[in-house]
Amino acid sequence: MATASLPTQEFVPVKEVRDGIVVLKDGSLRAILLTSSVNFALKSEDEQKSIIFQFQNFLNSLDFPIQIFIESRKLDIRPYIAILEDRYKEQTSDLLKIQTREYIEFVKSFTENSNIMTKSFFVVVPYGSVLLEPGRASSLNTLSGGLFGKKKTREEEVKDSLVQFEELRTQLEQRISVVEQGLTRVGVRVVELGTEEVIELFYKIFNPGELDKPIKLR
């Protein structure tokens, strides 16, 4: 028996991205933090021990789960090549034009023959309480309306949903603060992604063939 194909959105657990916070279909929230890296191998032995100790303390201090996500992508050299091409057109000296053209060809050849990867590091902070959505509110109101003779309007349901979202986000922000402080002690810089950056990240995850500029720390 043939079954109708489901749209791709049915397999994506994300309901929406609101104020930089990912709202999943089950009502739970996720915040995504972009972090810097630490060149551990270049540290002295004492520094390495200190980093390990601080990271251990950070993990032991958490009373909620986190997810560490590493994104590896082939380096997109096209924006840099475009800048070099503009510089080439601006050159007035024939010698500088030749040198610029040779450098462009060298960069192209080097990147084509070498598998140069860029890595981005993320920490996902969850808050698992169920968010009161308008759809769920209406089912509850049907019951309460039968018991108490009052049923909320759609506008009231939406307002209640927004209020509860703000309450849950406050709880999530407390967790974000704990993670930021712990990673800062390890020597890692942390920045929370905004709405556009979260959408860009998900777009790149679900469209791996696309080459985009990496998200950068502010």
N, C-alpha and C positions, 0 to 999 in steps of 0.2 A: 504493500500500500504506500503510495507516494505521499510524502509530507511536505507541506509548504515550507519554503526556506525562510528562516528567521532573519530579520535585519541584524547587522553587526552590533548595533546598539544594545540588543538584548543580551549580548555576552559581556558587555562592559558594565562593571558594578557601580560606576560613577553616575549619580543622579544629576549633580550640578556642582559648579565651583562658585562659592559665594564669599566675597571679600577675602580671597586667597585661601579659603578653607574648602577642602574637598568633602562634599556631602555624598555618602554612598546610598545606594538604594535601600539598605536596611536601616538608614537613619543615623548611622555612626559617622563620626567626623575624622578627618585626617588633615594634619598640617605637614607640609614638606619643607625641610630645611636644607639649603645648599651649604656644604662645608668645604673648607680648604683641606689640603693634605699636609702631611708631615713627612719630610724626607728622613725617615728613621735611620737609614744606613749611614748617613753623614753625621749622625749624632755621636757624641762620645759615649763610652760605656755607662758612665754615671747618668748622662742625660737620657739614654735609652731606658735605664732602670726607673728613672723618675717618671717618664712618659707611661711606661707599663703600669707603674704603681697608681698614677693618677687615673688612668683609664679603667683600671680594676676597681678603684674606689667609685668612679662614676657609674659603672655597671651595677655595682653592689648597692648603690644608693637609690636605684630605680625601683619603684613598686608597680610599674606598668611596663608592658612590652614596647619595644621600638623595632623598626626595620631599617637596616642599613642597605642602601641600594647604590650600586656602582654602574654607571653607564659608560660603555666603551664605544667609541665611534672613530671611524677613519677620518683623519684630519682633512678638512675641506680647505684646500689651498686657494680656491678660486677668488675669494675676496682680496687676498694678498696679491695675487697675480694681477687683478684689475687695478689695484693701486699702482703697481709697478708699470703697467701699460700706460697709465695716465702720466707717470713721471717720465716715461720714455717720450711721449708726445711733447712734453714741455721742454725737453732738452734742446738747447741751441747749438751745442758743440757736437760735432760728428764723433769725436772720440768718446764722449760721455754716452752718446746714443748707442755706439757699438758695445760699450761696457755694460750698459743697462740691458741691452738685448741679450748679451751673453749670460748675464746673471739670471734673467727671466728663463732662458732655456735650461740653465743649470738647475734652478729650483724645480721646474716642471719635470725634468728628467730624474732628479733625486727623489721627489715625492712619488713619481710613478713606479720607480724600481724599489722603493722602500715602503714597508707597511707601517706608516706612522699613525699611531692611535692617540686620541685624546680621551681623558677620563674625567668624569664628573662624579662627585660624591654627594649622596643625599641621605638624610635621616628622616624617616617617616614617623611622626608622633600621632598615636591614635587616641580617640576618646570614644568608648564603645556604648554609651547610653543611647537608647533609642530616641530619635528626634520625633516630636509630635508633628506629623505632616497633616495638611488639610484633609486629605482623603481619610486618614485614620481618625482625625478629629470628628468627621461627620458620622462615622460609624459609632463612635462613643457618644456623640450627641443624640443619636437616635435612641440609644438606651436611656441616657439621662433625661431626654425629653419625655420619654414614656413614664419615667419615675417622678420627675419634678415638674412636668408640664411646660418646659422651656427648651427651645432648640436654638443653638447659635446659628447666626447667619454665616455665609461664606466669608464675608469680610472679617468677622470676629474670629473665625477659624484661622484665617491667614495671619491675623494680628497675633493670635496666641502662638502660632508656629514660629513667627519671627522673634517673639519674646523668649520662647524656649530655646531657639537657636542661639540668642545672645547669652543666655545662661550657660548653655553647654560650651560655647566658645570661651567663656570666662574660665571654665574648668580646664579646657584644652590649653589655653594660654599659660596657665600655671604649670602644666607639664612642659610646655615649650621652654619656659624660663628655666626649669630644672635642667633640661637637656643642654640649653645654651651655656649655662654656668659650668656644667660638668665638662663640656667639650672645650670651653675657653681655658680651663685649668690645664688641659692636655696640650694646649697651644694651637688649637684648631679654631679658625674663624668660622662664624655661623651667621647666615642670613636667611630669614623666612621668605619663601617665594610668594609673590603677589598673584593675583588672578591671571593676568596675561602670561606670566612666567609658568604657572602651573599648566595652563592650557597648552602652551608651547611644548612643555615637557611631555605631556600626554600625547600630543600630536606626533612628536618624534618617536615615542615608544611604539605607537600603533602604525607609524609609517616609517619603518627602518630604512627604506630606500632613499628617503629624502635627506639631503645634506643642508643643514641649517647652521647658523652661527651659534656657538655654545653660549649658554647662560653664564654670566660673569658675576662675581661678587662685587657689590657696590663699595 
